[in-house]
Amino acid sequence: MYLALPAGDDPMIVHNASPPGSSILELGSGPGRLTRVLIALGHEVVAVDDSQEMLAHVTGAETVRADLFDIDLGRRFDVVLAASHLINHPDEHMRGSLLAVCKRHLSPEGIVLVQRYAPGWPPQDGERTGSAGPVDMTFRVRSRRGAVVSASVTYQLGTVQWIQDYEAVDVDDDLLTAAVESAGLRVEGSIDDTATWVKLGHQ
Ligand SMILES: C[S@@+](CC[C@H](N)C(=O)[O-])C[C@H]1O[C@@H](n2cnc3c(N)ncnc32)[C@H](O)[C@@H]1O
């Protein structure tokens, strides 16, 4: 299903915020939806995922099969990329681990690019539909437990359907700033119109 999803605007948002030809550590690359465009735009990408099935589809990048919340490659990068709402993980400690991994791999002048749900997520309970390329999607809020939202997305590609259940929290500016600062990083600002992409740097 991820192979069928178009890359959309995300690679250009990342590219425009990154130095030309920069090295990028991509956390949770999946099958390389963003990776392949970033490589075509001149970046050197190391793609990390814990799924060998996903990494098998990544071409043109070094791949590392590992837990992205607990990785130490002993190398530093111009850009560390944490796309796909990893920062919205429902567990505060996991959000801290993610940011610690980002900092550990960041060169002295490097930047972290984090993609979160737009502040205020989810806008409402119930069901919303949309599409991306050939894939139709239905998003449902299933329940709420304090700040933790249980949701699901149903992906439909032709006759093939896949349902992904997940939990997430809204990471608004205050929550983001607190987590980022306790990881020894600094929020430098949003890099897109919807404040979903945020740039971080060293303190
Ligand atoms: C929603 S997919 C997004 C993939 C890609 N970033 C994209 O935008 O198309 C999330 C990816 O993160 C990977 N992932 C989830 N938890 C992980 C973990 N703890 N360590 C490494 N990879 C993980 C999954 O295997 C999956 O490929």
The ligand as a MOL file (V3000), in Angstrom:
LIG
                    3D

  0  0  0     0  0            999 V3000
M  V30 BEGIN CTAB
M  V30 COUNTS 27 29 0 0 0
M  V30 BEGIN ATOM
M  V30 1 C 3.6760 4.8690 8.3110 0
M  V30 2 S 5.0900 4.0900 7.6360 0 CHG=1
M  V30 3 C 5.7730 5.4830 6.7970 0
M  V30 4 C 6.9260 5.2090 5.9130 0
M  V30 5 C 7.5570 6.4230 5.2590 0
M  V30 6 N 8.1000 7.3570 6.2500 0
M  V30 7 C 6.5700 7.1460 4.3700 0
M  V30 8 O 6.2650 8.3110 4.6440 0
M  V30 9 O 6.1160 6.5640 3.3990 0 CHG=-1
M  V30 10 C 6.0830 3.9350 9.1040 0
M  V30 11 C 7.3230 3.0890 8.9340 0
M  V30 12 O 8.0220 3.1130 10.1770 0
M  V30 13 C 8.5000 1.8080 10.4590 0
M  V30 14 N 8.6490 1.6820 11.9130 0
M  V30 15 C 7.6620 1.7250 12.8560 0
M  V30 16 N 8.1890 1.5740 14.0880 0
M  V30 17 C 9.5280 1.4100 13.9150 0
M  V30 18 C 10.6150 1.2100 14.8060 0
M  V30 19 N 10.4210 1.1590 16.1350 0
M  V30 20 N 11.8540 1.1020 14.2880 0
M  V30 21 C 12.0600 1.1740 12.9300 0
M  V30 22 N 11.0660 1.3550 12.0510 0
M  V30 23 C 9.8150 1.4780 12.5280 0
M  V30 24 C 7.4710 0.8670 9.8700 0
M  V30 25 O 8.0430 -0.3950 9.5640 0
M  V30 26 C 7.0460 1.6280 8.6250 0
M  V30 27 O 7.8160 1.2420 7.4950 0
M  V30 END ATOM
M  V30 BEGIN BOND
M  V30 1 1 1 2
M  V30 2 1 2 3
M  V30 3 1 2 10
M  V30 4 1 3 4
M  V30 5 1 4 5
M  V30 6 1 5 6
M  V30 7 1 5 7
M  V30 8 2 7 8
M  V30 9 1 7 9
M  V30 10 1 10 11
M  V30 11 1 11 12
M  V30 12 1 11 26
M  V30 13 1 12 13
M  V30 14 1 13 14
M  V30 15 1 13 24
M  V30 16 1 14 15
M  V30 17 1 14 23
M  V30 18 2 15 16
M  V30 19 1 16 17
M  V30 20 1 17 18
M  V30 21 2 17 23
M  V30 22 1 18 19
M  V30 23 2 18 20
M  V30 24 1 20 21
M  V30 25 2 21 22
M  V30 26 1 22 23
M  V30 27 1 24 25
M  V30 28 1 24 26
M  V30 29 1 26 27
M  V30 END BOND
M  V30 END CTAB
M  END
